[in-house]
Amino acid sequence: MTAAKLFSYARALLSEAFLRLYMPYLRCRLGHLGPGAGIYGRCKISFPQHVHIGANTSIGPGCFLQASSQGHIIIGERCAIAAFTRIITPTHDPAVLPVAAVGINRTVEIGDDVWIGTGAMILPGVRIGSRSIVAAGAVVTKDVPEDVMVAGVPARVVKTLLPAELRFENGRRAILQKRKAS
Ligand SMILES: CC(C)(COP(=O)(O)OP(=O)(O)OC[C@H]1O[C@@H](n2cnc3c(N)ncnc32)[C@H](O)[C@@H]1OP(=O)(O)O)[C@@H](O)C(=O)NCCC(=O)NCCS
């Protein structure tokens, strides 16, 4: 066995061990972590008891989930939240100085089957409809309807996606093909 193979084998073992230990630990600390859901390394989570993550959702490396004393983060099932996404719940009142005099917490809600591209930022109070896509680097300041793609700063709808049944059917076919090929 070459050194590179040995190294990659050891790394896979370590990351498996990490997930086996880390997920049960997170399950105790978070408000909810559904079955099959996973959170990759180097994520930062504040007020973890106010973070609720649905089944089979994955949170990529380096994400920042900033829940707060009264601001929850609720993420649905089968979502893909790519690396370095930031979800923020605390904010301030622009009409008030000093800034810290008024702290506001607004819950962020993300539906099922949502894909958030890398480096996106979801601001306080936003709701993202099920099956929608947030493009990489978008800053989402307002609610996003279901089944659309948003992109840019601030994020705007750039596309209406195919009907959900068709996308699920495409997914089913892709999984079958992958199984046949392996
Ligand atoms: C959103 C995304 C999936 C593109 O999907 P697509 O269906 O191929 O969309 P298109 O390329 O046709 O883009 C539609 C419009 O949105 C714009 N757009 C796409 N991605 C954008 C982005 N990240 N920021 C700003 N605008 C973007 C395109 O320029 C295009 O605008 P136009 O109609 O004025 O030309 C892709 O750009 C993206 O952000 N992927 C995320 C990848 C990622 O984060 N991977 C991590 C692992 S999951």
The ligand as an ORCA input file, in Angstrom:
! r2SCAN-3c Opt
* xyz 0 1
  C     -27.521     28.755     -9.035
  C     -26.672     27.821     -9.874
  C     -27.006     26.381     -9.481
  C     -26.890     28.062    -11.370
  O     -27.987     27.356    -11.832
  P     -28.385     27.381    -13.386
  O     -29.748     26.766    -13.488
  O     -27.312     26.814    -14.213
  O     -28.577     28.938    -13.612
  P     -28.001     29.882    -14.754
  O     -26.524     29.713    -14.856
  O     -28.862     29.694    -15.969
  O     -28.279     31.304    -14.095
  C     -29.499     31.988    -14.150
  C     -29.173     33.456    -13.921
  O     -28.692     33.609    -12.577
  C     -27.372     34.158    -12.583
  N     -26.598     33.473    -11.543
  C     -26.379     32.158    -11.414
  N     -25.647     31.925    -10.325
  C     -25.392     33.115     -9.758
  C     -24.679     33.507     -8.604
  N     -24.095     32.614     -7.808
  N     -24.656     34.822     -8.291
  C     -25.261     35.745     -9.091
  N     -25.956     35.422    -10.203
  C     -26.005     34.117    -10.529
  C     -26.826     33.849    -13.960
  O     -25.817     34.761    -14.323
  C     -28.058     33.970    -14.816
  O     -28.338     35.329    -15.038
  P     -28.826     35.855    -16.515
  O     -30.142     35.131    -16.744
  O     -28.945     37.307    -16.326
  O     -27.757     35.401    -17.447
  C     -25.154     28.080     -9.657
  O     -24.803     29.346    -10.212
  C     -24.745     28.080     -8.211
  O     -24.712     29.106     -7.527
  N     -24.416     26.853     -7.732
  C     -24.023     26.652     -6.390
  C     -22.791     25.718     -6.369
  C     -22.387     25.415     -4.983
  O     -22.489     26.216     -4.084
  N     -21.904     24.201     -4.772
  C     -21.501     23.790     -3.462
  C     -21.749     22.315     -3.259
  S     -23.470     21.882     -3.179
*
